[in-house]
Amino acid sequence: MTTKRAFMMMLLLISTAVHAAPAASIGKIPLDARYDIVLSGQTTEGPFKVAGIMMVVPCANPDATYVGGEAHPLDIAIKTNASAISSGVNGTIYFFTNSRVTEIVGGAEHVKRAAVNVCSFAADGRSGRVGIKLDPEYALGNRLNLMTLSSGMLAIGKQIVSGSIDLQFNDDGTVQGVVQLSTGQYASAGNVNYKAQLAGRPAQ
């Protein structure tokens, strides 16, 4: 299945699940949008620069909650062109704010049906800012959230357990962000395995 076809199927699935036509945007934050992105940063092995896509979609499950919070205002998927599972390329990543969005990489049916949130999610439509914080208790529920921290034949994706992603959606249609992730529970204390600047523009 091609990435474009998988994306369209994912949008149909989400739209059907909420039983209503999704809004076009939340203020400056577009919905049903796809961006070509570049992630430039550092892992424990060294620097990297990788290309990929980011998708912004309506809330994947309005009934799903994380501890002490509410359903996500929208959901996001980040996928590098090279596989975060088996490519052996430093800096590759798969990240989904809700397990239903794993449709984009052919996630298992039971994972998609569970529609589990792995993070807290704040979106400010007026400023165009999005803040994502991973809770280890819930992040462990999606084993397809992976990042590759080294390169070579023996390099495999490591599960993302904690960290944060901060995004800024701009008036000119571009998006910028900072990604800081860890395979352990203490990214907030500076134990970050993966740090990158994200830069994107609407896909052609």
Secondary structure, 3 states (H helix, E strand, C coil): CCHHHHHHHHHHHHHHHHCCCCCCEECCEECCEEEEEEEEEEECCCEEEEEEEEEEEECCCCCCCCCCCCCCCEEEEEEECCCCCCCCCCCCEEEECEHHHHHHHCCCHHHHHHCCECEEEEEECCCCEEEEEECHHHHCCCCCCEECCCCCCCCCCEECCEEEEEEEECCCCCEEEEEEEECCCCHHHCCCCEEEEEEEEECC
